[in-house]
Amino acid sequence: MAVRLPGHMNVPLTRAGVPNDPIFEFAEINSESEIAGVAPITGANDGVNPSARRDTSSPVYRTPILNADKT
């Protein structure tokens, strides 16, 4: 299973031939964060940075993130 980053990654993933079947949007998968035992993360850490939720001075503030910190 993989999570697709917000829209800007759709084209590169499609061009790379990544199938859409195992890929979810953050909103689809975040509800399962609290029941997951492990959240392996590979790639950009801004997609899992909890400061995006509350730190108004953060450059990623209000950016959609994967709730990996809640696993």
PDB file of N, CA, C and O in Angstrom:
ATOM      1  N   MET A   1       0.843  -1.161   0.000  1.00  0.00           N
ATOM      2  CA  MET A   1       0.000   0.000   0.000  1.00  0.00           C
ATOM      3  C   MET A   1       0.893   1.231   0.000  1.00  0.00           C
ATOM      4  O   MET A   1       1.968   1.232   0.601  1.00  0.00           O
ATOM      5  N   ALA A   2       0.455   2.242  -0.657  1.00  0.00           N
ATOM      6  CA  ALA A   2       1.192   3.500  -0.705  1.00  0.00           C
ATOM      7  C   ALA A   2       0.202   4.645  -0.596  1.00  0.00           C
ATOM      8  O   ALA A   2      -0.991   4.487  -0.859  1.00  0.00           O
ATOM      9  N   VAL A   3       0.712   5.785  -0.208  1.00  0.00           N
ATOM     10  CA  VAL A   3      -0.115   6.985  -0.140  1.00  0.00           C
ATOM     11  C   VAL A   3       0.405   7.966  -1.164  1.00  0.00           C
ATOM     12  O   VAL A   3       1.602   8.251  -1.221  1.00  0.00           O
ATOM     13  N   ARG A   4      -0.495   8.476  -1.965  1.00  0.00           N
ATOM     14  CA  ARG A   4      -0.121   9.449  -2.990  1.00  0.00           C
ATOM     15  C   ARG A   4      -0.033  10.821  -2.354  1.00  0.00           C
ATOM     16  O   ARG A   4      -0.933  11.238  -1.625  1.00  0.00           O
ATOM     17  N   LEU A   5       1.055  11.521  -2.634  1.00  0.00           N
ATOM     18  CA  LEU A   5       1.200  12.890  -2.160  1.00  0.00           C
ATOM     19  C   LEU A   5       0.150  13.764  -2.830  1.00  0.00           C
ATOM     20  O   LEU A   5      -0.421  13.364  -3.844  1.00  0.00           O
ATOM     21  N   PRO A   6      -0.113  14.935  -2.292  1.00  0.00           N
ATOM     22  CA  PRO A   6      -1.097  15.808  -2.934  1.00  0.00           C
ATOM     23  C   PRO A   6      -0.805  15.985  -4.423  1.00  0.00           C
ATOM     24  O   PRO A   6       0.342  15.863  -4.852  1.00  0.00           O
ATOM     25  N   GLY A   7      -1.815  16.265  -5.189  1.00  0.00           N
ATOM     26  CA  GLY A   7      -1.840  16.322  -6.641  1.00  0.00           C
ATOM     27  C   GLY A   7      -0.569  16.496  -7.433  1.00  0.00           C
ATOM     28  O   GLY A   7      -0.474  15.953  -8.533  1.00  0.00           O
ATOM     29  N   HIS A   8       0.423  17.231  -6.932  1.00  0.00           N
ATOM     30  CA  HIS A   8       1.611  17.498  -7.736  1.00  0.00           C
ATOM     31  C   HIS A   8       2.390  16.236  -8.085  1.00  0.00           C
ATOM     32  O   HIS A   8       3.246  16.284  -8.968  1.00  0.00           O
ATOM     33  N   MET A   9       2.132  15.123  -7.435  1.00  0.00           N
ATOM     34  CA  MET A   9       2.859  13.887  -7.725  1.00  0.00           C
ATOM     35  C   MET A   9       2.096  12.959  -8.665  1.00  0.00           C
ATOM     36  O   MET A   9       2.652  11.947  -9.094  1.00  0.00           O
ATOM     37  N   ASN A  10       0.860  13.261  -8.997  1.00  0.00           N
ATOM     38  CA  ASN A  10       0.064  12.372  -9.834  1.00  0.00           C
ATOM     39  C   ASN A  10       0.705  12.109 -11.188  1.00  0.00           C
ATOM     40  O   ASN A  10       0.785  10.956 -11.611  1.00  0.00           O
ATOM     41  N   VAL A  11       1.160  13.139 -11.874  1.00  0.00           N
ATOM     42  CA  VAL A  11       1.731  12.979 -13.208  1.00  0.00           C
ATOM     43  C   VAL A  11       3.028  12.184 -13.176  1.00  0.00           C
ATOM     44  O   VAL A  11       3.165  11.236 -13.950  1.00  0.00           O
ATOM     45  N   PRO A  12       4.005  12.530 -12.301  1.00  0.00           N
ATOM     46  CA  PRO A  12       5.239  11.729 -12.286  1.00  0.00           C
ATOM     47  C   PRO A  12       4.996  10.259 -11.953  1.00  0.00           C
ATOM     48  O   PRO A  12       5.638   9.386 -12.536  1.00  0.00           O
ATOM     49  N   LEU A  13       4.087   9.971 -11.030  1.00  0.00           N
ATOM     50  CA  LEU A  13       3.807   8.580 -10.692  1.00  0.00           C
ATOM     51  C   LEU A  13       3.162   7.843 -11.865  1.00  0.00           C
ATOM     52  O   LEU A  13       3.482   6.683 -12.124  1.00  0.00           O
ATOM     53  N   THR A  14       2.266   8.508 -12.565  1.00  0.00           N
ATOM     54  CA  THR A  14       1.632   7.901 -13.730  1.00  0.00           C
ATOM     55  C   THR A  14       2.659   7.648 -14.824  1.00  0.00           C
ATOM     56  O   THR A  14       2.672   6.574 -15.426  1.00  0.00           O
ATOM     57  N   ARG A  15       3.509   8.617 -15.084  1.00  0.00           N
ATOM     58  CA  ARG A  15       4.554   8.444 -16.108  1.00  0.00           C
ATOM     59  C   ARG A  15       5.534   7.340 -15.750  1.00  0.00           C
ATOM     60  O   ARG A  15       6.088   6.685 -16.633  1.00  0.00           O
ATOM     61  N   ALA A  16       5.749   7.133 -14.458  1.00  0.00           N
ATOM     62  CA  ALA A  16       6.663   6.081 -14.008  1.00  0.00           C
ATOM     63  C   ALA A  16       5.999   4.707 -14.036  1.00  0.00           C
ATOM     64  O   ALA A  16       6.638   3.692 -13.757  1.00  0.00           O
ATOM     65  N   GLY A  17       4.713   4.686 -14.377  1.00  0.00           N
ATOM     66  CA  GLY A  17       4.005   3.414 -14.483  1.00  0.00           C
ATOM     67  C   GLY A  17       3.530   2.849 -13.155  1.00  0.00           C
ATOM     68  O   GLY A  17       3.247   1.655 -13.061  1.00  0.00           O
ATOM     69  N   VAL A  18       3.436   3.688 -12.123  1.00  0.00           N
ATOM     70  CA  VAL A  18       2.943   3.224 -10.826  1.00  0.00           C
ATOM     71  C   VAL A  18       1.434   3.021 -10.937  1.00  0.00           C
ATOM     72  O   VAL A  18       0.706   3.965 -11.244  1.00  0.00           O
ATOM     73  N   PRO A  19       0.957   1.801 -10.691  1.00  0.00           N
ATOM     74  CA  PRO A  19      -0.488   1.555 -10.793  1.00  0.00           C
ATOM     75  C   PRO A  19      -1.258   2.291  -9.693  1.00  0.00           C
ATOM     76  O   PRO A  19      -0.745   2.472  -8.589  1.00  0.00           O
ATOM     77  N   ASN A  20      -2.461   2.704  -9.987  1.00  0.00           N
ATOM     78  CA  ASN A  20      -3.278   3.452  -9.031  1.00  0.00           C
ATOM     79  C   ASN A  20      -3.953   2.571  -7.996  1.00  0.00           C
ATOM     80  O   ASN A  20      -4.410   3.075  -6.970  1.00  0.00           O
ATOM     81  N   ASP A  21      -4.030   1.266  -8.238  1.00  0.00           N
ATOM     82  CA  ASP A  21      -4.764   0.363  -7.344  1.00  0.00           C
ATOM     83  C   ASP A  21      -4.314   0.431  -5.892  1.00  0.00           C
ATOM     84  O   ASP A  21      -5.159   0.577  -5.010  1.00  0.00           O
ATOM     85  N   PRO A  22      -2.992   0.328  -5.600  1.00  0.00           N
ATOM     86  CA  PRO A  22      -2.597   0.302  -4.192  1.00  0.00           C
ATOM     87  C   PRO A  22      -2.316   1.683  -3.594  1.00  0.00           C
ATOM     88  O   PRO A  22      -1.722   1.775  -2.520  1.00  0.00           O
ATOM     89  N   ILE A  23      -2.729   2.748  -4.267  1.00  0.00           N
ATOM     90  CA  ILE A  23      -2.388   4.091  -3.809  1.00  0.00           C
ATOM     91  C   ILE A  23      -3.629   4.790  -3.260  1.00  0.00           C
ATOM     92  O   ILE A  23      -4.704   4.741  -3.857  1.00  0.00           O
ATOM     93  N   PHE A  24      -3.457   5.438  -2.114  1.00  0.00           N
ATOM     94  CA  PHE A  24      -4.558   6.114  -1.445  1.00  0.00           C
ATOM     95  C   PHE A  24      -4.233   7.586  -1.247  1.00  0.00           C
ATOM     96  O   PHE A  24      -3.064   7.965  -1.174  1.00  0.00           O
ATOM     97  N   GLU A  25      -5.252   8.401  -1.160  1.00  0.00           N
ATOM     98  CA  GLU A  25      -5.092   9.806  -0.787  1.00  0.00           C
ATOM     99  C   GLU A  25      -4.985   9.855   0.740  1.00  0.00           C
ATOM    100  O   GLU A  25      -5.471   8.953   1.422  1.00  0.00           O
ATOM    101  N   PHE A  26      -4.352  10.900   1.277  1.00  0.00           N
ATOM    102  CA  PHE A  26      -4.209  11.021   2.726  1.00  0.00           C
ATOM    103  C   PHE A  26      -5.555  10.904   3.437  1.00  0.00           C
ATOM    104  O   PHE A  26      -5.671  10.190   4.433  1.00  0.00           O
ATOM    105  N   ALA A  27      -6.560  11.593   2.935  1.00  0.00           N
ATOM    106  CA  ALA A  27      -7.870  11.594   3.588  1.00  0.00           C
ATOM    107  C   ALA A  27      -8.470  10.194   3.665  1.00  0.00           C
ATOM    108  O   ALA A  27      -9.211   9.888   4.599  1.00  0.00           O
ATOM    109  N   GLU A  28      -8.155   9.343   2.689  1.00  0.00           N
ATOM    110  CA  GLU A  28      -8.693   7.982   2.684  1.00  0.00           C
ATOM    111  C   GLU A  28      -8.030   7.084   3.724  1.00  0.00           C
ATOM    112  O   GLU A  28      -8.682   6.196   4.273  1.00  0.00           O
ATOM    113  N   ILE A  29      -6.779   7.296   3.996  1.00  0.00           N
ATOM    114  CA  ILE A  29      -6.008   6.377   4.831  1.00  0.00           C
ATOM    115  C   ILE A  29      -5.795   6.886   6.259  1.00  0.00           C
ATOM    116  O   ILE A  29      -5.525   6.089   7.158  1.00  0.00           O
ATOM    117  N   ASN A  30      -5.910   8.188   6.482  1.00  0.00           N
ATOM    118  CA  ASN A  30      -5.649   8.738   7.814  1.00  0.00           C
ATOM    119  C   ASN A  30      -6.563   8.167   8.888  1.00  0.00           C
ATOM    120  O   ASN A  30      -6.159   8.079  10.047  1.00  0.00           O
ATOM    121  N   SER A  31      -7.770   7.782   8.540  1.00  0.00           N
ATOM    122  CA  SER A  31      -8.685   7.231   9.539  1.00  0.00           C
ATOM    123  C   SER A  31      -8.171   5.911  10.111  1.00  0.00           C
ATOM    124  O   SER A  31      -8.606   5.496  11.185  1.00  0.00           O
ATOM    125  N   GLU A  32      -7.257   5.253   9.415  1.00  0.00           N
ATOM    126  CA  GLU A  32      -6.714   3.979   9.881  1.00  0.00           C
ATOM    127  C   GLU A  32      -5.410   4.143  10.662  1.00  0.00           C
ATOM    128  O   GLU A  32      -4.861   3.156  11.150  1.00  0.00           O
ATOM    129  N   SER A  33      -4.911   5.360  10.788  1.00  0.00           N
ATOM    130  CA  SER A  33      -3.633   5.599  11.459  1.00  0.00           C
ATOM    131  C   SER A  33      -3.603   5.092  12.893  1.00  0.00           C
ATOM    132  O   SER A  33      -2.611   4.507  13.327  1.00  0.00           O
ATOM    133  N   GLU A  34      -4.674   5.311  13.621  1.00  0.00           N
ATOM    134  CA  GLU A  34      -4.671   4.963  15.037  1.00  0.00           C
ATOM    135  C   GLU A  34      -4.777   3.464  15.285  1.00  0.00           C
ATOM    136  O   GLU A  34      -4.482   3.003  16.387  1.00  0.00           O
ATOM    137  N   ILE A  35      -5.191   2.698  14.287  1.00  0.00           N
ATOM    138  CA  ILE A  35      -5.269   1.247  14.479  1.00  0.00           C
ATOM    139  C   ILE A  35      -4.067   0.521  13.886  1.00  0.00           C
ATOM    140  O   ILE A  35      -3.920  -0.688  14.069  1.00  0.00           O
ATOM    141  N   ALA A  36      -3.217   1.241  13.185  1.00  0.00           N
ATOM    142  CA  ALA A  36      -2.017   0.638  12.598  1.00  0.00           C
ATOM    143  C   ALA A  36      -0.942   0.493  13.675  1.00  0.00           C
ATOM    144  O   ALA A  36      -0.816   1.345  14.553  1.00  0.00           O
ATOM    145  N   GLY A  37      -0.181  -0.577  13.602  1.00  0.00           N
ATOM    146  CA  GLY A  37       0.886  -0.791  14.559  1.00  0.00           C
ATOM    147  C   GLY A  37       2.207  -0.196  14.110  1.00  0.00           C
ATOM    148  O   GLY A  37       3.065   0.116  14.936  1.00  0.00           O
ATOM    149  N   VAL A  38       2.372  -0.039  12.805  1.00  0.00           N
ATOM    150  CA  VAL A  38       3.632   0.444  12.246  1.00  0.00           C
ATOM    151  C   VAL A  38       3.318   1.340  11.058  1.00  0.00           C
ATOM    152  O   VAL A  38       2.366   1.098  10.316  1.00  0.00           O
ATOM    153  N   ALA A  39       4.130   2.375  10.887  1.00  0.00           N
ATOM    154  CA  ALA A  39       3.980   3.265   9.730  1.00  0.00           C
ATOM    155  C   ALA A  39       5.345   3.475   9.086  1.00  0.00           C
ATOM    156  O   ALA A  39       6.004   4.478   9.361  1.00  0.00           O
ATOM    157  N   PRO A  40       5.784   2.545   8.231  1.00  0.00           N
ATOM    158  CA  PRO A  40       7.077   2.752   7.566  1.00  0.00           C
ATOM    159  C   PRO A  40       6.971   3.907   6.577  1.00  0.00           C
ATOM    160  O   PRO A  40       6.046   3.953   5.766  1.00  0.00           O
ATOM    161  N   ILE A  41       7.903   4.823   6.643  1.00  0.00           N
ATOM    162  CA  ILE A  41       7.871   6.011   5.790  1.00  0.00           C
ATOM    163  C   ILE A  41       9.128   6.043   4.941  1.00  0.00           C
ATOM    164  O   ILE A  41      10.238   5.921   5.459  1.00  0.00           O
ATOM    165  N   THR A  42       8.954   6.205   3.654  1.00  0.00           N
ATOM    166  CA  THR A  42      10.075   6.366   2.735  1.00  0.00           C
ATOM    167  C   THR A  42       9.805   7.619   1.929  1.00  0.00           C
ATOM    168  O   THR A  42       8.740   7.746   1.324  1.00  0.00           O
ATOM    169  N   GLY A  43      10.730   8.529   1.909  1.00  0.00           N
ATOM    170  CA  GLY A  43      10.551   9.733   1.095  1.00  0.00           C
ATOM    171  C   GLY A  43      10.460  10.996   1.927  1.00  0.00           C
ATOM    172  O   GLY A  43      10.960  11.055   3.050  1.00  0.00           O
ATOM    173  N   ALA A  44       9.830  11.982   1.375  1.00  0.00           N
ATOM    174  CA  ALA A  44       9.789  13.328   1.944  1.00  0.00           C
ATOM    175  C   ALA A  44       9.153  13.349   3.325  1.00  0.00           C
ATOM    176  O   ALA A  44       8.067  12.806   3.528  1.00  0.00           O
ATOM    177  N   ASN A  45       9.836  13.979   4.272  1.00  0.00           N
ATOM    178  CA  ASN A  45       9.274  14.033   5.621  1.00  0.00           C
ATOM    179  C   ASN A  45       8.222  15.116   5.782  1.00  0.00           C
ATOM    180  O   ASN A  45       7.507  15.114   6.784  1.00  0.00           O
ATOM    181  N   ASP A  46       8.097  16.043   4.837  1.00  0.00           N
ATOM    182  CA  ASP A  46       7.058  17.064   4.981  1.00  0.00           C
ATOM    183  C   ASP A  46       5.674  16.447   4.877  1.00  0.00           C
ATOM    184  O   ASP A  46       4.705  17.043   5.347  1.00  0.00           O
ATOM    185  N   GLY A  47       5.555  15.285   4.280  1.00  0.00           N
ATOM    186  CA  GLY A  47       4.267  14.596   4.166  1.00  0.00           C
ATOM    187  C   GLY A  47       3.822  13.924   5.449  1.00  0.00           C
ATOM    188  O   GLY A  47       2.697  13.431   5.530  1.00  0.00           O
ATOM    189  N   VAL A  48       4.692  13.896   6.462  1.00  0.00           N
ATOM    190  CA  VAL A  48       4.343  13.318   7.758  1.00  0.00           C
ATOM    191  C   VAL A  48       4.669  14.274   8.913  1.00  0.00           C
ATOM    192  O   VAL A  48       4.628  13.865  10.073  1.00  0.00           O
ATOM    193  N   ASN A  49       4.983  15.504   8.624  1.00  0.00           N
ATOM    194  CA  ASN A  49       5.414  16.462   9.631  1.00  0.00           C
ATOM    195  C   ASN A  49       4.206  17.014  10.394  1.00  0.00           C
ATOM    196  O   ASN A  49       3.418  17.774   9.830  1.00  0.00           O
ATOM    197  N   PRO A  50       4.050  16.638  11.683  1.00  0.00           N
ATOM    198  CA  PRO A  50       2.880  17.100  12.427  1.00  0.00           C
ATOM    199  C   PRO A  50       2.814  18.611  12.638  1.00  0.00           C
ATOM    200  O   PRO A  50       1.756  19.127  13.000  1.00  0.00           O
ATOM    201  N   SER A  51       3.911  19.331  12.423  1.00  0.00           N
ATOM    202  CA  SER A  51       3.852  20.789  12.563  1.00  0.00           C
ATOM    203  C   SER A  51       2.950  21.407  11.496  1.00  0.00           C
ATOM    204  O   SER A  51       2.532  22.558  11.625  1.00  0.00           O
ATOM    205  N   ALA A  52       2.653  20.652  10.450  1.00  0.00           N
ATOM    206  CA  ALA A  52       1.732  21.140   9.419  1.00  0.00           C
ATOM    207  C   ALA A  52       0.331  21.370   9.979  1.00  0.00           C
ATOM    208  O   ALA A  52      -0.449  22.137   9.413  1.00  0.00           O
ATOM    209  N   ARG A  53       0.015  20.713  11.079  1.00  0.00           N
ATOM    210  CA  ARG A  53      -1.307  20.872  11.694  1.00  0.00           C
ATOM    211  C   ARG A  53      -1.431  22.117  12.552  1.00  0.00           C
ATOM    212  O   ARG A  53      -2.494  22.735  12.588  1.00  0.00           O
ATOM    213  N   ARG A  54      -0.346  22.503  13.255  1.00  0.00           N
ATOM    214  CA  ARG A  54      -0.509  23.522  14.299  1.00  0.00           C
ATOM    215  C   ARG A  54       0.507  24.653  14.321  1.00  0.00           C
ATOM    216  O   ARG A  54       0.249  25.688  14.934  1.00  0.00           O
ATOM    217  N   ASP A  55       1.637  24.491  13.682  1.00  0.00           N
ATOM    218  CA  ASP A  55       2.700  25.507  13.749  1.00  0.00           C
ATOM    219  C   ASP A  55       2.547  26.500  12.597  1.00  0.00           C
ATOM    220  O   ASP A  55       2.965  26.224  11.472  1.00  0.00           O
ATOM    221  N   THR A  56       1.954  27.641  12.880  1.00  0.00           N
ATOM    222  CA  THR A  56       1.687  28.627  11.827  1.00  0.00           C
ATOM    223  C   THR A  56       2.954  29.188  11.197  1.00  0.00           C
ATOM    224  O   THR A  56       2.900  29.755  10.106  1.00  0.00           O
ATOM    225  N   SER A  57       4.097  29.040  11.868  1.00  0.00           N
ATOM    226  CA  SER A  57       5.356  29.528  11.290  1.00  0.00           C
ATOM    227  C   SER A  57       6.043  28.476  10.416  1.00  0.00           C
ATOM    228  O   SER A  57       7.053  28.769   9.777  1.00  0.00           O
ATOM    229  N   SER A  58       5.512  27.275  10.383  1.00  0.00           N
ATOM    230  CA  SER A  58       6.107  26.194   9.589  1.00  0.00           C
ATOM    231  C   SER A  58       5.818  26.387   8.102  1.00  0.00           C
ATOM    232  O   SER A  58       4.703  26.761   7.739  1.00  0.00           O
ATOM    233  N   PRO A  59       6.791  26.141   7.244  1.00  0.00           N
ATOM    234  CA  PRO A  59       6.545  26.280   5.804  1.00  0.00           C
ATOM    235  C   PRO A  59       5.546  25.247   5.268  1.00  0.00           C
ATOM    236  O   PRO A  59       5.018  25.409   4.168  1.00  0.00           O
ATOM    237  N   VAL A  60       5.288  24.194   6.037  1.00  0.00           N
ATOM    238  CA  VAL A  60       4.317  23.180   5.593  1.00  0.00           C
ATOM    239  C   VAL A  60       2.973  23.311   6.308  1.00  0.00           C
ATOM    240  O   VAL A  60       2.121  22.429   6.196  1.00  0.00           O
ATOM    241  N   TYR A  61       2.780  24.415   7.044  1.00  0.00           N
ATOM    242  CA  TYR A  61       1.520  24.631   7.763  1.00  0.00           C
ATOM    243  C   TYR A  61       0.330  24.490   6.818  1.00  0.00           C
ATOM    244  O   TYR A  61       0.318  25.064   5.729  1.00  0.00           O
ATOM    245  N   ARG A  62      -0.655  23.731   7.241  1.00  0.00           N
ATOM    246  CA  ARG A  62      -1.901  23.479   6.512  1.00  0.00           C
ATOM    247  C   ARG A  62      -1.733  22.583   5.284  1.00  0.00           C
ATOM    248  O   ARG A  62      -2.661  22.447   4.486  1.00  0.00           O
ATOM    249  N   THR A  63      -0.569  21.978   5.129  1.00  0.00           N
ATOM    250  CA  THR A  63      -0.360  21.033   4.040  1.00  0.00           C
ATOM    251  C   THR A  63      -0.929  19.684   4.469  1.00  0.00           C
ATOM    252  O   THR A  63      -0.740  19.292   5.621  1.00  0.00           O
ATOM    253  N   PRO A  64      -1.616  18.964   3.592  1.00  0.00           N
ATOM    254  CA  PRO A  64      -2.106  17.637   3.976  1.00  0.00           C
ATOM    255  C   PRO A  64      -0.947  16.725   4.360  1.00  0.00           C
ATOM    256  O   PRO A  64       0.079  16.692   3.681  1.00  0.00           O
ATOM    257  N   ILE A  65      -1.118  15.990   5.445  1.00  0.00           N
ATOM    258  CA  ILE A  65      -0.074  15.064   5.889  1.00  0.00           C
ATOM    259  C   ILE A  65      -0.671  13.704   6.215  1.00  0.00           C
ATOM    260  O   ILE A  65      -1.871  13.571   6.454  1.00  0.00           O
ATOM    261  N   LEU A  66       0.186  12.710   6.219  1.00  0.00           N
ATOM    262  CA  LEU A  66      -0.176  11.376   6.678  1.00  0.00           C
ATOM    263  C   LEU A  66      -0.005  11.365   8.198  1.00  0.00           C
ATOM    264  O   LEU A  66       1.030  11.798   8.705  1.00  0.00           O
ATOM    265  N   ASN A  67      -1.000  10.878   8.922  1.00  0.00           N
ATOM    266  CA  ASN A  67      -0.960  10.906  10.383  1.00  0.00           C
ATOM    267  C   ASN A  67      -0.089   9.784  10.955  1.00  0.00           C
ATOM    268  O   ASN A  67      -0.543   9.012  11.799  1.00  0.00           O
ATOM    269  N   ALA A  68       1.144   9.697  10.499  1.00  0.00           N
ATOM    270  CA  ALA A  68       2.067   8.652  10.949  1.00  0.00           C
ATOM    271  C   ALA A  68       2.375   8.775  12.439  1.00  0.00           C
ATOM    272  O   ALA A  68       2.674   7.775  13.091  1.00  0.00           O
ATOM    273  N   ASP A  69       2.306   9.977  12.980  1.00  0.00           N
ATOM    274  CA  ASP A  69       2.594  10.169  14.402  1.00  0.00           C
ATOM    275  C   ASP A  69       1.495   9.621  15.289  1.00  0.00           C
ATOM    276  O   ASP A  69       1.670   9.567  16.506  1.00  0.00           O
ATOM    277  N   LYS A  70       0.387   9.218  14.734  1.00  0.00           N
ATOM    278  CA  LYS A  70      -0.720   8.675  15.521  1.00  0.00           C
ATOM    279  C   LYS A  70      -0.784   7.152  15.477  1.00  0.00           C
ATOM    280  O   LYS A  70      -1.723   6.557  16.005  1.00  0.00           O
ATOM    281  N   THR A  71       0.206   6.519  14.853  1.00  0.00           N
ATOM    282  CA  THR A  71       0.213   5.052  14.813  1.00  0.00           C
ATOM    283  C   THR A  71       0.775   4.502  16.082  1.00  0.00           C
ATOM    284  O   THR A  71       0.865   3.285  16.242  1.00  0.00           O
TER     285      THR A  71
END
